[in-house]
């Protein structure tokens, strides 16, 4: 198993257990739920040990300010959000549907 596989397995498990048919009924709800799942995984013991811990240690060693560390965490969540969408075709399809509906609302 590759190092990053645990992230996708945990995210997939988190979402499938909570939302077996569709993640959301709207674009905003979809984004909120995916980010919530990412946050749950990052806050898990494995997430803290494998990803956040080493990044936090690097931040401490490089004298990163608290604001810089907060910005780094937001970037981590953003990257995981899009990587996860790329890894799970069902989610990519659902996000496309929500985006399509949002664009249709504005016309």
C-alpha positions, 0 to 999 in steps of 0.5 A: 500500500502506498503512503497516501492510500490510507488518506483516501481509504479513510475519506472514502469510508467517512463519506460512504458511511455517512452518505451512501447514495449521494453526498449532498443536495446542493453545491455548498452542502457538497463542499461542506461535507467533503471538507468535513470528511477531510477534516475528520481524517486529518484529525484522526490519530493516523492523520495527526501522526502521518501528515499533520504531525510532521508538517507541524514539526517542520513549521516549528523548526522553520519558525513559522508564525501561527498565521502561516501555519493556519494558511498551510493547513487551509492549503493542505485541506484544499489540496486533499479536497481536489486530490480526493475528488480526482481519486473517487470518480463518483464524487467528481461526477456528483460535483459536476452535477452540482456545478451544472445546477449552480450555473443553470440557476444564474442564467 
